[in-house]
Amino acid sequence: MNITQDIREILGSTEAFAGRADQLSEDDSLFDMGLDSFGSVQLMLALEERFEVEFPDALLNRKSFSTIRSIRDAVATLINREAA
């Protein structure tokens, strides 16, 4: 499983990042690039479905969804919790 590539695929399926998700660096601000609060909720739901995890309230914040790197770190943490 390549978490980063899966995140890029999910981002690419959103209106804000269609056709350009592969051009984003891991540290580009997704909010500066067009992600809004509605889009971040859609992104969270898609991530939960893809990775079979549930984001706890503590991770439901702008920082968790601000970059591909922050999303990857949050998802990896959740996957590791599920495996433990």
N, C-alpha and C positions, 0 to 999 in steps of 0.2 A: 504494500500500500504506500503510495506516495501522497502524503497529506497535502503538500504544497500544490501539486498538480491538481488534486481533487478540488482544492479551494479555488484555484484558477478556473477550473471548469464551471464551478458553481457561480463564480463572479461573472464569467462569460455568458452565462444564461440570464443574467439580469439586464434590464434595460440600460442602466447606467454604465455598464462595462462591456456590453456586447461588442465583439470584434476587437477589443483592446486589452483584455485581461492578461494575455501573454506578454504584453509590452510593459506591464507594471513591475517595478522593482519590489522586493520584499518589504521595503521601508517607505514606499510612497504612501502618503496619507490618502486613504480611500475616501474620507470625508471631503478633503480638498479636491478630489478628482470626481465628485458627484454623488457619493453615497449619502443618502439622507436617512432620517430615523425610520421611515417606512421601509426603505430598502434594507436597513440593518436588521429589522425584524424578519423580513423575508429571507435574508442571508442566514440568520440564526436558525430559522426553521429548516432550511435546506441543509445546513451543516448537521443539525441534529438527526435528520433523516439519513443523510449519507453515512455518517459515522456511528449511528446508533448510540448517541449520547444525549444527555440533557444538560443544558447550561443552567447552573445554579444562579440564584439571584446575585451572588457576589461577583459573577462574571458578566452580568447584564449591564455593561457600561460602555461608554464611548471608547475607552482605552482598549478593551478586549477586541473591538472590531475596527480599530483605526488603521491597521496595516495587515498585509498578508502574513508577516512574521508574527504579529500579536495574535492573529487568529490561529495560526499553526501552533503556537505555544499553548494557547488555551485548549485547543482540540486535543493535542498530545497529552496534556495534563488530564483531561477528562477520559481519554481512552485508557490511560494508565490507571486511573481510579477504578474504572469499570473492570479492568483485568485483575485488580488486586482482591 
